[in-house]
């Protein structure tokens, strides 16, 4: 099956991936791997689909038209300057998005894929999805890991009627998305990718940089800063790229526990270096389903304390393969308990990894997704 994987690199991803891009340029004269190895879900999707025997073409829908990717990789300041200019100019941003949609259609015409997959596709016009689906007869698939209706994500909800298939990580969203025009909606959790999400032997320097008794790695949006403030006495170390001067001023009690950014394999090292990994869901994204960190931490054989969600009990044995908390008091008690019981942590973490590798990898997810796409088309 020929598949067009339409995904994106965020600005921070670009900075972190620039070394790999420069290696591509030195060896090939151009960037040959749009999504850097072990860095984000886009690369893992491509690798998984290829391992399943599919022919995959990648397209970065956040790439721009006026500054070549090779220039951006060679001169990171150029990318940062141009990206800042786009943020300040609505006209330039609109022009970039329009040109990107044109390039996407041309890519689809050239490669003639059987299936188009994106996540979340906020820069892709509804008319582009409609053209791909109705004119080019490509089966269009949208896989959502967040509530785009609540967030009012541009273009996505408006595109619902034109996507052939929508998949969501949260069961209640199935009905919600149908009410907003989606035709076929299915529940499909995220997963792990074992070549990336695995146990690592950390070096002495890695342990110094990435280890902690209790760790959180992720974005500090919604109420997560307040959540961490309630755990001040627990001294939760955290890694995030959402840490600005304003955040430092608003949450001075968290400053001593900020350990820097952690993307790609650095995030994997954080998961490997923690005695306890805290997994906090977004308030409006996961009413019953769980997030990608659940599977990533399990794949790394990291012991995690995860906010309880109904679907967790369907995927893991709570108290045997994974541990959950129900409120802040419960969380504090369990942190104190498990810090004193390393053998229980290790046993549970290994069982979680076995379950994740056996049932919750991206191989399992894409086999299920493409089975549905093939049967329903």
C-alpha positions as CSV (number, residue, x, y, z in Angstrom):
1,X,0.0,0.0,0.0
2,X,1.3,3.5,-0.8
3,X,0.9,5.9,2.0
4,X,1.4,9.7,2.3
5,X,2.4,10.5,5.9
6,X,1.6,14.2,6.3
7,X,2.9,15.4,9.7
8,X,4.9,18.2,11.1
9,X,8.0,19.4,13.0
10,X,7.5,22.1,15.6
11,X,10.0,25.0,15.9
12,X,11.7,23.3,18.9
13,X,11.9,20.1,16.9
14,X,13.8,22.0,14.2
15,X,16.4,23.3,16.6
16,X,16.9,19.8,18.2
17,X,17.0,18.1,14.8
18,X,19.4,20.5,13.0
19,X,22.4,18.3,13.6
20,X,20.9,15.3,11.8
21,X,19.8,17.6,9.0
22,X,23.3,19.0,8.6
23,X,24.6,15.4,8.4
24,X,22.1,14.7,5.6
25,X,23.3,17.8,3.8
26,X,27.0,16.9,4.2
27,X,26.4,13.3,2.9
28,X,23.7,13.8,0.3
29,X,23.7,17.6,-0.4
30,X,20.1,17.8,0.8
31,X,17.8,16.9,3.7
32,X,16.6,13.3,3.0
33,X,14.9,12.6,6.3
34,X,12.2,15.2,6.9
35,X,11.3,13.7,10.3
36,X,14.5,13.0,12.3
37,X,15.2,9.6,13.8
38,X,13.7,8.8,17.2
39,X,12.5,12.3,17.5
40,X,8.8,12.5,17.1
41,X,5.8,10.5,16.2
42,X,6.0,11.3,12.5
43,X,9.3,9.4,12.1
44,X,7.9,6.5,14.2
45,X,4.8,6.3,12.0
46,X,6.9,6.2,8.8
47,X,9.2,3.5,10.2
48,X,6.3,1.4,11.5
49,X,4.5,1.6,8.2
50,X,7.6,0.7,6.2
51,X,8.3,-2.3,8.6
52,X,4.8,-3.4,7.8
53,X,5.6,-3.5,4.1
54,X,4.1,-0.2,3.0
55,X,5.6,2.4,0.7
56,X,5.7,5.7,2.6
57,X,6.3,9.3,1.4
58,X,6.7,12.0,4.0
59,X,5.5,15.6,3.9
60,X,6.1,18.2,6.6
61,X,3.0,20.5,6.5
62,X,4.9,23.1,8.6
63,X,7.7,23.5,6.1
64,X,7.8,26.9,4.4
65,X,8.1,27.9,0.8
66,X,10.5,30.8,0.9
67,X,13.4,29.6,3.0
68,X,14.8,26.2,2.0
69,X,15.0,23.5,4.6
70,X,18.7,23.2,3.9
71,X,19.3,26.9,4.6
72,X,17.4,26.5,7.8
73,X,19.5,23.6,8.9
74,X,22.8,25.3,8.1
75,X,21.8,28.6,9.7
76,X,19.4,28.0,12.6
77,X,19.1,31.7,13.3
78,X,17.7,32.2,9.8
79,X,14.9,29.7,10.6
80,X,14.2,31.4,14.0
81,X,14.1,34.8,12.4
82,X,11.8,33.8,9.6
83,X,9.5,31.8,11.9
84,X,9.3,34.9,14.2
85,X,8.4,37.0,11.1
86,X,5.6,34.6,10.2
87,X,4.2,34.9,13.7
88,X,4.1,38.7,13.5
89,X,2.6,38.8,10.0
90,X,-0.8,37.2,9.3
91,X,-0.5,37.9,5.6
92,X,2.8,36.1,5.3
93,X,1.5,33.1,7.4
94,X,-1.6,33.0,5.2
95,X,0.6,33.0,2.1
96,X,2.8,30.2,3.4
97,X,-0.2,28.0,4.3
98,X,-1.8,28.6,0.9
99,X,1.5,27.6,-0.9
100,X,2.0,24.6,1.4
101,X,-1.5,23.3,0.5
102,X,-0.6,23.7,-3.2
103,X,2.6,21.7,-2.7
104,X,0.7,19.0,-0.8
105,X,-1.7,18.5,-3.6
106,X,1.1,18.3,-6.1
107,X,2.9,15.8,-3.9
108,X,-0.3,13.7,-3.8
109,X,-0.6,13.9,-7.6
110,X,3.0,12.8,-8.1
111,X,3.0,9.9,-5.6
112,X,-0.6,8.8,-6.1
113,X,-0.9,7.3,-2.6
114,X,-3.7,4.9,-1.6
115,X,-3.9,6.4,1.9
116,X,-3.2,9.9,3.3
117,X,-2.6,10.1,7.1
118,X,-2.2,13.2,9.2
119,X,-2.1,14.4,12.8
120,X,-3.6,16.9,13.5
121,X,-3.5,18.8,10.2
122,X,-4.3,22.3,11.4
123,X,-2.7,24.0,8.4
124,X,-4.4,21.8,5.8
125,X,-7.5,23.4,4.2
126,X,-10.8,21.6,4.1
127,X,-10.9,22.1,0.3
128,X,-7.5,20.3,0.1
129,X,-8.9,17.3,2.0
130,X,-12.0,17.3,-0.2
131,X,-9.9,17.4,-3.3
132,X,-7.7,14.6,-2.2
133,X,-10.6,12.4,-1.3
134,X,-13.1,13.2,-4.0
135,X,-11.0,14.1,-7.0
136,X,-7.8,12.1,-6.5
137,X,-9.7,9.2,-4.8
138,X,-7.2,8.9,-1.9
139,X,-8.5,7.5,1.3
140,X,-7.9,10.4,3.8
141,X,-7.3,9.5,7.5
142,X,-7.1,11.9,10.5
143,X,-5.7,10.6,13.8
144,X,-6.4,12.9,16.7
145,X,-4.7,12.9,20.1
146,X,-6.4,16.0,21.4
147,X,-9.9,17.5,21.5
148,X,-9.9,19.7,18.4
149,X,-13.5,20.7,19.0
150,X,-12.8,22.1,22.5
151,X,-9.6,23.7,21.3
152,X,-11.2,25.1,18.2
153,X,-8.2,24.0,16.2
154,X,-8.2,25.8,12.8
155,X,-9.3,23.9,9.7
156,X,-9.6,20.5,11.4
157,X,-13.3,20.5,12.5
158,X,-14.2,22.2,9.2
159,X,-12.5,19.3,7.4
160,X,-14.4,16.6,9.3
161,X,-17.0,16.1,6.5
162,X,-14.3,15.5,3.9
163,X,-12.1,13.0,5.8
164,X,-12.9,9.4,5.0
165,X,-11.8,8.3,8.4
166,X,-11.2,10.0,11.8
167,X,-9.5,8.1,14.7
168,X,-9.4,9.5,18.2
169,X,-7.7,8.4,21.4
170,X,-10.7,9.3,23.6
171,X,-13.9,7.1,23.3
172,X,-16.4,10.0,24.1
173,X,-15.0,11.9,21.2
174,X,-16.3,9.4,18.7
175,X,-19.9,10.7,19.2
176,X,-18.8,14.3,19.5
177,X,-16.9,14.3,16.2
178,X,-19.8,12.7,14.4
179,X,-22.0,15.5,15.7
180,X,-19.6,17.9,14.1
181,X,-19.7,16.3,10.7
182,X,-17.3,13.5,10.7
183,X,-18.6,10.5,8.8
184,X,-16.6,7.5,10.1
185,X,-15.0,7.9,13.6
186,X,-13.2,5.1,15.5
187,X,-11.5,4.9,18.8
188,X,-7.8,4.1,18.4
189,X,-5.2,4.7,21.2
190,X,-1.7,5.8,20.6
191,X,1.2,3.4,21.2
192,X,5.0,3.0,21.6
193,X,7.7,2.2,19.1
194,X,10.1,-0.3,20.7
195,X,13.3,0.7,18.8
196,X,12.9,4.1,20.4
197,X,10.9,3.4,23.6
198,X,13.3,1.0,25.4
199,X,15.6,0.6,28.3
200,X,18.9,2.5,28.0
201,X,22.1,2.1,29.9
202,X,22.7,5.7,30.9
203,X,26.2,7.0,31.1
204,X,27.5,8.8,34.2
205,X,26.9,12.1,32.5
206,X,23.4,11.1,31.4
207,X,22.5,10.2,34.9
208,X,23.7,13.6,36.1
209,X,21.6,15.3,33.5
210,X,18.5,13.2,33.3
211,X,18.0,11.2,36.5
212,X,15.7,12.1,39.4
213,X,13.6,10.3,42.1
214,X,10.4,11.8,40.6
215,X,10.3,13.2,37.1
216,X,7.8,14.9,34.8
217,X,8.6,15.6,31.1
218,X,6.2,17.4,28.8
219,X,4.4,20.6,28.0
220,X,3.4,22.9,30.9
221,X,0.0,23.9,29.5
222,X,-3.5,23.9,31.2
223,X,-3.2,23.4,34.9
224,X,0.1,21.5,35.0
225,X,2.2,24.3,36.6
226,X,-0.4,24.4,39.5
227,X,-0.3,20.7,39.7
228,X,3.5,20.7,40.1
229,X,3.2,23.5,42.7
230,X,1.1,21.2,44.8
231,X,3.9,18.7,44.8
232,X,6.6,21.3,45.8
233,X,7.5,19.3,48.9
234,X,8.0,16.2,46.8
235,X,10.6,18.0,44.6
236,X,9.4,16.8,41.3
237,X,12.1,17.5,38.7
238,X,10.7,18.5,35.3
239,X,11.9,18.9,31.7
240,X,9.9,21.1,29.4
241,X,10.3,23.6,26.5
242,X,7.4,25.6,28.0
243,X,9.5,27.5,30.5
244,X,9.7,31.2,29.9
245,X,10.7,34.3,31.9
246,X,7.0,34.8,32.6
247,X,6.6,31.2,33.9
248,X,9.6,31.7,36.2
249,X,8.0,34.8,37.7
250,X,4.6,33.2,38.1
251,X,5.9,30.0,39.6
252,X,9.1,30.9,41.5
253,X,8.7,27.8,43.7
254,X,9.3,25.6,40.6
255,X,12.5,27.2,39.5
256,X,14.8,24.9,41.5
257,X,13.3,21.8,39.9
258,X,13.5,22.9,36.2
259,X,16.1,20.7,34.5
260,X,15.9,22.0,30.9
261,X,14.4,20.7,27.7
262,X,14.2,17.1,26.7
263,X,13.3,16.1,23.1
264,X,13.8,13.0,21.1
265,X,16.2,10.6,22.8
266,X,16.8,13.1,25.6
267,X,13.1,12.5,26.7
268,X,13.8,8.7,26.6
269,X,16.8,9.3,28.9
270,X,14.5,11.2,31.3
271,X,12.1,8.3,31.4
272,X,15.0,5.9,31.9
273,X,16.5,8.0,34.6
274,X,13.4,8.4,36.8
275,X,12.5,6.3,39.8
276,X,8.9,7.5,39.3
277,X,7.5,9.1,36.1
278,X,4.5,11.3,36.6
279,X,2.0,11.1,33.8
280,X,-0.6,13.9,33.8
281,X,-3.3,14.1,31.3
282,X,-4.7,17.3,29.7
283,X,-7.9,18.3,31.3
284,X,-10.0,18.5,28.2
285,X,-8.2,15.9,25.9
286,X,-8.6,12.6,27.7
287,X,-12.0,12.1,29.4
288,X,-11.7,8.3,29.3
289,X,-8.7,7.6,27.0
290,X,-5.0,7.9,27.9
291,X,-2.2,9.8,26.3
292,X,1.0,8.8,24.4
293,X,3.2,9.1,27.5
294,X,1.5,6.0,29.0
295,X,2.8,3.8,26.2
296,X,6.2,5.6,25.9
297,X,7.0,5.2,29.6
298,X,5.8,1.6,29.6
299,X,8.0,0.9,26.5
300,X,11.0,2.2,28.4
301,X,10.2,0.0,31.4
302,X,9.8,3.1,33.5
303,X,7.6,3.0,36.6
304,X,4.9,5.5,36.1
305,X,2.2,7.0,38.3
306,X,-0.6,7.9,35.8
307,X,-3.7,9.9,36.3
308,X,-6.6,7.4,36.3
309,X,-8.6,7.1,33.1
310,X,-11.3,4.5,32.4
311,X,-9.5,3.0,29.4
312,X,-6.3,2.3,31.4
313,X,-7.9,-0.7,33.1
314,X,-8.8,-2.2,29.7
315,X,-5.1,-1.9,28.5
316,X,-3.1,-2.6,31.7
317,X,-3.6,-4.4,35.0
318,X,-3.8,-1.6,37.5
319,X,-1.6,-2.3,40.5
320,X,0.3,-5.0,38.7
321,X,1.5,-3.6,35.4
322,X,0.8,0.1,35.9
323,X,-0.1,2.3,38.9
324,X,-2.6,5.1,38.9
325,X,-3.6,8.0,41.2
326,X,-7.1,9.3,41.7
327,X,-6.5,12.7,43.4
328,X,-3.6,14.7,44.8
329,X,-3.7,13.1,48.2
330,X,-3.6,9.6,46.7
331,X,-0.7,10.7,44.4
332,X,1.4,12.0,47.4
333,X,0.8,8.8,49.3
334,X,1.8,6.6,46.4
335,X,4.9,8.6,45.6
336,X,6.0,8.2,49.2
337,X,5.2,4.5,49.2
338,X,6.9,3.6,45.9
339,X,10.0,5.6,46.5
340,X,10.6,3.2,49.5
341,X,9.8,0.0,47.4
342,X,12.2,-0.1,44.4
343,X,11.6,-3.9,43.9
344,X,7.9,-3.4,43.4
345,X,8.6,-0.5,41.0
346,X,11.0,-2.6,38.9
347,X,8.7,-5.6,38.7
348,X,5.7,-3.5,37.7
349,X,7.7,-1.5,35.1
350,X,8.9,-4.7,33.4
351,X,5.4,-6.1,33.3
352,X,4.2,-2.8,31.8
353,X,6.9,-3.1,29.1
354,X,5.9,-6.6,28.2
355,X,2.3,-5.6,27.9
356,X,3.1,-2.6,25.8
357,X,5.4,-4.5,23.5
358,X,2.8,-7.3,23.2
359,X,-0.3,-5.2,22.6
360,X,0.3,-1.5,22.4
361,X,2.9,-0.7,19.7
362,X,2.4,1.4,16.6
363,X,2.6,-1.8,14.7
364,X,-0.6,-3.0,16.4
365,X,-2.3,0.4,15.9
366,X,-1.5,0.8,12.2
367,X,-2.5,-2.8,11.5
368,X,-5.9,-2.1,13.1
369,X,-6.2,1.3,11.4
370,X,-5.4,0.0,7.9
371,X,-7.6,-3.0,8.4
372,X,-10.6,-0.7,9.1
373,X,-9.6,1.6,6.1
374,X,-9.4,-1.4,3.8
375,X,-12.7,-3.0,4.9
376,X,-14.7,0.2,5.0
377,X,-13.5,1.7,1.7
